[in-house]
Amino acid sequence: MRGTAHARWVAGAAAVALAATGCGGGGSSGGGGNDAVLSSSWGDPQNPLEPANTNEVQGGKVLDMIFRGLKRYDPESGKAENWLAESIDTTDSQNFTIKVKDGWTFSNGEQVTAQSFVDAWNYGASLKNNQKNAYFFGYIDGYDQVHPASGTQSADTLSGLKVVDDHTFTVKLNQKFSSFPDTLGYAAFDPLPQSFFTDHANWLKKPIGNGPYAIESYAKGSQMSLKRWDGYPGEDKAQNGGVTLKVYTDNNTAYTDLLAGNLDLVDDIPASQLKNVKSDLGDRYINTPAGIIQTLAFPYYDKAWDTSGAEKVRTGLSMAINRKQITQTIFNNTRTPATDWTSPVLGKDGGYKEGLCGSACDYDPAQAKKLIQEGGGLPGGQIKITYNADTGSHKQWVDAVCNSINNALGNNRACVGNPVGTFADFRNQIGQHKMTGPFRAGWQMDYPLIQNFLQPLYYTNASSNDGQWSNQEFDKLVDQANAETDTTKAVSTFQQAEEVVRDNMAAIPLWYQNGSAGYSQRLSNVALNPFSVPVYNEIKVS
């Protein structure tokens, strides 16, 4: 999901007084916390908040608050645990019987049933609905009919989904996928109420879910107000009255508003403030490991980047980047130079393999220059690294990467930054295949499996394969790993697939990213989950 799209940030509206954010105490109204509302920095989602159409962080934050699915990822460990699923059973890793807990409703009072999931999944998979996360349903039988490569849809529903009764449905996959249950905490698999289908236009204006919060209002480019849903039946009830997500175009402005008392929570500290943040905030600064990797992707639909020589050029560019220096000087060691394409958060047993990239990720200016020359030189004589200028301190690190490349090649115009004004415009250009050179990419895990760091990004025609890289050997190994029922063997096979990514330098790994946040004195019990997203429902407001 939330991959390259996981650009973080935000839009600087004028400062708003604390009173406007709903500060002040209040007694509990039955929802598990007081009525005080907190304010948090945010960025407009790229797309409407349909669960199967959101694959970036800003929209994902909202979905995580207003929906709950069959599984939930523990906010501390990231481990998948049953939530709306009473049970998920299989005897062959291909046919699954899912029982949905009774007693769950959407915030409009409608019951959450097996049909709520089956209808949502069918909608998400259907080609005519053009959902960005349709690919996640690709393992379910009948996907090739509802989402055919030919573009001619021959079925409206997945043949692999069957409703047995109000709280039971079955899933038949088109191949064995032993980890399938652990993917079901991802937002694309959330249930949907009937109003989504019967009154779609109005649902999009004010989405209705089944999570701890309900959307009260949304003004695009300004803010979204969410209130605690007191009828929420889950154990993870909101400990506050609600969250006001305020849009910022500059995370430095958000940080300034935090220090001025006009904002309660900033969930990514600007790179320019990292040297000051501890003195500014003290123990109200959070810096924790997260399942995020930053990369540079390439447009393989541009023939200049899809040649045997270009492979050497890409590897040379990787070796021209001084990751250690950049993570120290730009990010004050809140990033760690990447040596593979996953994340240390997975651990060795989960698939992280330190050093898998080998010498290709070592800073070696002489070898970098040699490889680029052997590969025919930079396409067009210069590369432009495209990035969105509105979020995440990207200008600073892109400039630093280009300076490193220029120094290695002895050419101060070999690499330049190419800013795009907004994250939405940046993502739209990527989606329209308008990139002509390397572009800012990366991945924030949807679920803590090595499969999630590889398949969505590099598998042929995968949902977040923005550069359209394709390699038959990689695809074959991923299929084999998914079918493997022994976890250790599956991880080993995925790592073989990752070696194919390395050998082709399908994307350049830059660094692993920590989650960082700062918060006001009004808040307590603030934490980031392993996805680097604030655990909003646990935050308390004084």
KOLFI-410152 format. One record per residue (C-alpha): x, y negated, z. Coordinates in steps of 0.5 Angstrom, whole numbers, padded with zeros to 4 digits, always signed. Each point is the difference from the previous one (the first is absolute). Layout:
N
XYZ;...
***
This chain:
542
+0000+0000+0000;+0002-0006+0002;+0007+0000-0004;+0003-0005-0004;-0006-0003+0002;+0001+0000+0007;+0003-0007+0000;-0001-0004+0006;-0003-0007+0001;-0004-0005+0000;-0002-0007-0001;+0001-0006+0004;-0007-0004+0001;+0000-0006+0004;+0001+0002+0008;-0006+0001+0003;-0001-0001+0008;-0001+0006+0005;-0007-0002+0001;-0002+0002-0007;+0003+0007+0000;-0004+0002+0006;+0005-0001+0006;-0003+0001+0007;-0002+0005+0004;-0007+0004+0000;-0003+0006+0003;+0000+0007-0003;-0006+0001-0004;+0001+0007-0001;+0005+0001-0005;+0006+0002+0005;+0003-0007+0000;-0001-0008+0002;-0003-0005-0006;+0006-0004-0001;+0002+0000-0007;+0007+0000-0003;+0003-0003-0006;+0005+0003-0004;+0004-0002-0007;-0003+0004-0006;+0000+0000-0008;-0005+0000-0005;-0001+0008-0002;+0001+0001-0007;-0006+0003-0002;-0007+0001+0004;+0000+0004+0006;-0003+0007-0003;+0004+0005+0004;+0002+0004-0007;+0002-0007-0003;+0005-0003+0005;+0007+0002+0000;+0004-0006+0003;+0001-0002+0007;-0004-0006+0001;-0007+0004-0002;+0003+0006+0004;+0000-0004+0006;-0008-0001+0000;-0002+0007-0003;+0004+0002+0006;-0004-0004+0005;-0007+0001-0003;+0001+0008-0002;+0001+0006+0003;+0001+0007-0004;+0001+0007+0001;+0007-0001+0003;+0003-0005+0004;+0008-0002+0000;+0002-0001+0007;+0002-0007+0001;+0006+0002+0004;+0003+0007-0003;-0004-0001-0007;-0002+0007+0001;-0006+0002-0004;-0006+0002+0005;-0007+0002-0001;-0005-0006+0001;-0007+0001-0004;+0002+0007-0002;-0002+0005+0005;+0004+0005-0004;+0004+0001-0006;+0001+0007-0002;+0003+0004-0006;+0003+0007-0001;+0004-0001-0006;+0002-0007+0000;-0005-0001-0006;-0007+0000+0002;-0002-0004+0007;-0006+0000+0004;-0001-0007+0003;-0005-0001+0006;-0002-0007+0002;-0001-0002+0007;-0007-0002+0002;-0002-0007+0003;+0004-0004-0005;-0003-0006-0003;+0001-0006-0005;+0000-0007+0004;-0007-0001-0004;-0003+0006+0004;+0001+0006-0006;+0002+0006+0002;+0007+0003-0002;-0001+0007-0003;+0003+0004-0005;-0003-0003-0006;+0003-0007+0002;+0007+0003-0001;-0002+0004-0006;-0003-0006-0004;+0006-0004+0002;+0005+0004-0003;-0004+0001-0006;-0001-0007-0001;+0008-0001+0001;+0002+0005-0005;-0005-0002-0005;+0004-0003-0006;-0006-0005-0002;+0001-0003+0007;+0007-0002-0001;+0003+0001+0007;+0007-0001+0001;+0000+0006+0005;-0004+0005-0005;+0007+0004+0000;-0001+0002+0007;-0006+0005-0002;+0004+0003-0006;+0001+0007+0004;-0007+0001+0001;-0003+0004-0006;-0004-0003-0005;+0005-0007+0000;+0002+0001-0007;-0008+0000-0002;-0001-0006+0004;+0006-0004-0001;+0003+0003-0007;+0006-0002-0003;-0003-0001-0006;-0005-0005+0002;-0006+0004-0001;-0004+0001+0006;-0004+0007+0000;-0002+0000+0007;-0002-0005+0006;+0001+0005+0006;+0006+0004+0002;-0002+0007-0001;+0005+0002+0006;-0004-0004+0005;-0007+0004+0003;-0004-0003+0005;-0002+0006+0005;-0004-0003+0005;-0001-0007+0003;+0007+0001+0004;+0004+0005-0005;+0003+0000-0007;+0005+0004-0004;+0006-0002-0004;+0003+0004-0005;+0007-0003-0003;+0002+0002-0007;+0007+0003+0004;+0002+0001+0007;+0002-0006+0004;+0002+0002+0007;+0000-0007+0002;-0007-0002-0003;-0003-0001+0007;+0005-0005+0003;-0001-0005-0006;-0007-0001+0002;+0001-0005+0005;+0002-0005-0006;-0005-0005-0002;-0002+0003-0007;-0003+0005+0004;-0005-0004+0004;-0007+0001+0000;-0005-0005-0003;-0007-0002+0002;-0006+0001-0005;+0000-0008+0000;+0007+0000-0004;-0004+0004-0006;-0007-0003+0001;+0002-0008+0001;+0007+0001-0003;+0001-0008-0001;-0002-0002+0007;+0004+0006+0003;+0006-0003-0003;-0001-0007+0003;-0001+0003+0007;+0003+0007+0000;-0004+0005+0005;+0004+0005+0003;+0001+0005+0006;+0006-0003+0004;+0001-0004+0007;-0001-0007-0004;-0006-0003-0005;+0002-0005-0005;-0004-0006+0002;+0002-0005-0005;+0005-0001-0006;+0003-0006-0003;+0005+0002-0005;+0006-0004+0000;-0002-0002+0007;-0002+0005+0005;-0003+0006+0002;-0004+0001+0007;-0001+0007+0003;-0004+0001+0006;+0000+0006+0005;-0005+0005-0002;-0003+0002+0007;-0004+0006-0003;+0007+0003-0002;+0000+0007+0002;+0007+0002+0000;+0005+0000+0006;+0004-0006-0003;-0005-0005+0001;+0003-0007-0001;+0002-0003+0007;-0001-0008-0003;-0006-0003-0003;+0003+0000-0007;+0005-0003-0005;+0001-0006-0004;+0004+0002-0006;+0003-0007-0002;+0003-0001-0007;+0007-0003-0001;+0004-0001-0006;+0006-0001+0004;+0002+0005+0005;+0005-0006+0003;-0007-0004+0001;-0003+0006+0004;+0006+0000+0004;+0000-0007+0002;-0008+0000+0001;+0002+0006+0005;+0005-0004+0004;-0005-0006+0000;-0005+0004+0003;-0005+0000-0006;+0001+0007-0002;+0000+0006+0005;+0004+0006-0005;+0005+0000-0005;+0001+0007-0003;+0006-0002-0004;+0006-0004+0003;+0003-0005-0006;+0007+0002-0001;+0002-0007+0001;-0003+0000+0007;+0004+0007+0002;+0006-0004+0003;-0005-0004+0005;-0006+0005+0001;+0003+0003+0007;+0001-0007+0003;-0007-0002-0003;-0004+0005+0002;+0004+0005+0005;-0004+0006+0002;-0005-0002-0005;+0004+0002-0006;-0001+0007-0003;+0005+0004-0004;-0001+0007-0001;+0002+0005-0005;-0006+0001-0006;-0001+0005-0006;+0002-0006-0005;+0005+0000-0005;+0002-0006-0005;+0002+0002-0007;+0001-0003-0007;-0004+0003-0005;+0000+0000-0008;-0004+0000-0006;+0000+0006-0003;-0005-0002-0005;+0006-0005-0003;+0004+0004-0004;+0006-0004+0002;+0000+0004+0007;-0002+0007-0003;+0006+0002-0003;+0006+0005+0002;+0004-0006+0001;-0005-0004+0004;+0001+0005+0005;+0008-0002+0001;-0002-0007+0000;-0005+0001+0006;+0005+0004+0004;+0005-0005-0001;-0005-0006+0002;-0001+0005+0007;+0007+0000+0001;+0001-0008-0001;-0005-0001+0006;+0004-0001+0006;-0006+0002+0005;+0004+0000+0006;+0001-0007-0001;-0007-0002-0002;-0003+0003+0006;+0005-0003+0005;+0000-0007-0003;-0007-0001-0003;-0004+0005+0005;+0004+0000+0006;+0000+0007+0001;-0007+0001+0000;+0001+0004-0007;+0004+0006-0001;+0004+0002-0006;-0004+0005-0004;+0004+0007-0001;-0006+0004-0003;-0007-0002-0003;-0005+0002+0007;+0001-0003+0007;+0004+0002+0006;-0007+0000+0003;-0002+0007-0003;+0006+0003+0004;+0004+0005-0003;-0005+0006+0001;-0005-0005-0004;+0004-0001-0006;+0005-0006+0002;+0007+0002-0003;+0005-0005+0002;+0005-0001-0006;-0004+0003-0005;+0002-0005-0005;+0007+0001+0001;+0005-0005-0003;-0005-0003-0005;-0002-0004+0006;+0007-0002+0002;+0002-0007-0001;+0006+0001-0005;+0000-0006-0005;+0006+0003-0005;-0004+0006-0001;-0007-0004-0001;+0003-0004-0005;+0003+0006-0003;-0007+0004-0001;-0003-0006-0002;+0005-0001-0006;-0001+0007-0001;-0007+0000-0001;+0000-0006-0005;-0001-0006+0005;-0006-0003+0003;-0006+0000-0005;+0000-0007-0003;+0007-0002+0004;-0004-0002+0006;-0005+0003+0005;-0005-0004+0003;-0003+0003+0007;-0007-0001+0000;-0004-0001+0007;-0005-0004+0003;+0002-0007+0003;-0006+0000+0006;+0002+0005+0004;+0005+0004+0004;+0006-0004-0001;+0001+0003-0006;+0004-0006-0003;+0006+0001+0005;+0001+0007-0001;-0001+0000-0008;+0005-0006-0001;+0005+0004+0005;-0001+0006-0004;+0001-0004-0007;+0007-0003+0003;+0002+0007+0002;-0001+0002-0007;+0003-0006-0003;+0006+0000+0004;+0001+0008-0001;+0000-0002-0008;+0004-0006+0000;-0006-0004-0003;-0004-0005+0004;-0006+0001-0005;+0000+0007-0001;-0006+0000+0005;-0005-0005+0002;-0007+0000+0004;-0006-0001-0003;-0006-0002+0005;-0007+0001-0002;-0005-0005+0004;-0004+0005+0004;+0000+0007+0002;-0007+0001-0004;+0003-0003-0006;+0006+0005+0001;-0004+0006+0001;-0004-0002-0006;+0006-0001-0005;+0003+0007+0003;-0007+0003-0002;+0000-0003-0007;+0007+0003-0001;+0003-0007-0001;+0006+0001+0004;+0007+0000-0005;+0005+0001+0005;+0001+0003+0007;-0006-0002+0005;-0001+0000+0008;-0003+0006+0002;+0000+0005+0006;-0005+0004+0004;-0003+0000+0007;-0002+0007+0001;-0008+0002+0000;+0002+0006+0004;+0006+0003+0003;+0002+0005-0005;+0006+0000-0005;-0005+0002-0005;-0003-0007+0001;+0007-0004-0002;+0001+0004-0006;-0007+0002-0004;-0004-0006+0000;+0006-0004-0002;+0004+0004-0005;-0005+0006-0003;-0002-0001-0007;-0006-0005+0000;+0000+0000+0007;-0004-0006+0004;+0006-0004+0002;+0004+0002-0006;+0000-0007-0002;+0007+0001-0004;-0003+0006-0004;+0006+0004+0001;-0001+0007-0002;+0004+0006+0001;-0003+0008-0001;+0005+0003+0005;-0002-0005+0005;-0007+0001-0001;+0001+0008+0000;+0004+0000+0007;-0005-0005+0003;-0006+0005-0002;+0004+0006+0003;+0001-0004+0006;-0007-0001+0001;-0002+0007-0001;+0005+0003+0005;-0003+0002+0007;+0006+0000+0004;+0002-0007+0002;+0007+0001+0000;+0000+0002-0007;-0004-0005-0002;+0004-0006+0002;+0006+0004-0003;-0003+0000-0007;-0002-0007+0001;+0007-0002+0002;+0002+0003-0007;-0005-0004-0003;+0003-0006+0003;+0006+0002-0003;-0003-0001-0007;-0002-0007+0002;+0008-0001+0002;+0003+0003-0006;-0004-0005-0004;+0000-0006+0004;-0008+0000-0001;+0000-0006+0005;+0005-0003+0004;+0000+0001+0008;+0002-0006+0003;-0002+0000+0008;-0005+0003+0005;-0004-0005+0003;-0002-0001+0008;-0007-0003+0002;+0001-0006+0003;-0005-0005+0003;-0001-0006+0005;-0006-0001+0004;-0002-0006+0005;-0001+0000+0007;-0007+0001+0000;+0001+0008-0002;+0002+0006+0003;+0001+0007-0002;+0002-0002-0007;+0003+0006-0004;+0002+0002-0007;-0002+0007-0003;+0005+0004-0004;-0003-0004-0006;+0003-0006+0003;-0008-0003+0001;-0002-0003+0006;-0005+0005+0004;-0005-0005+0001;-0005+0004+0004;+0005+0000+0005;+0002-0007+0001;-0003-0004+0006;-0001-0007+0000;+0000-0004+0007;
***
